[in-house]
């Protein structure tokens, strides 16, 4: 049987892949977490630059 809860888009996609249907493995990070980790890494690199 076909799944009735699957969302479909109008046929105007011109063959583009719809990635929101694919579930990927790995950690789920919010954009805020990515920004904070980037800032922490930058500060760490600057601190290493001045200590060495």
C-alpha positions in Angstrom: 0.0 0.0 0.0 1.1 3.5 -0.7 1.8 5.8 2.2 -0.9 8.5 2.4 1.1 10.8 4.8 3.9 11.5 2.2 3.9 15.1 1.1 4.1 15.7 -2.6 5.1 18.9 -4.4 3.7 20.1 -7.7 5.4 18.8 -10.8 7.3 22.1 -11.4 10.6 20.8 -9.8 12.3 20.2 -13.2 13.9 17.0 -11.9 15.5 18.5 -8.8 16.1 16.2 -5.9 14.0 16.8 -2.8 16.5 16.3 0.0 14.0 16.9 2.8 12.6 13.4 2.3 15.9 11.7 3.0 16.9 11.0 6.6 20.6 11.2 7.3 22.6 9.7 10.1 24.8 11.8 12.4 24.5 14.4 15.0 21.6 16.9 14.7 23.0 20.4 15.3 21.2 23.6 15.4 22.6 26.7 13.6 23.3 28.3 17.0 25.4 25.3 18.0 27.5 25.5 14.8 28.1 29.3 15.3 29.2 28.8 19.0 31.5 25.9 18.1 33.1 28.0 15.3 33.7 30.9 17.7 35.2 28.6 20.2 37.5 27.0 17.6 38.6 30.5 16.4 39.4 31.6 19.9 41.3 28.4 20.5 43.4 28.9 17.3 44.2 32.5 18.2 45.2 31.5 21.7 47.5 28.8 20.2 49.0 31.3 17.8 50.0 33.7 20.7 51.4 30.9 23.0 53.7 29.2 20.5 
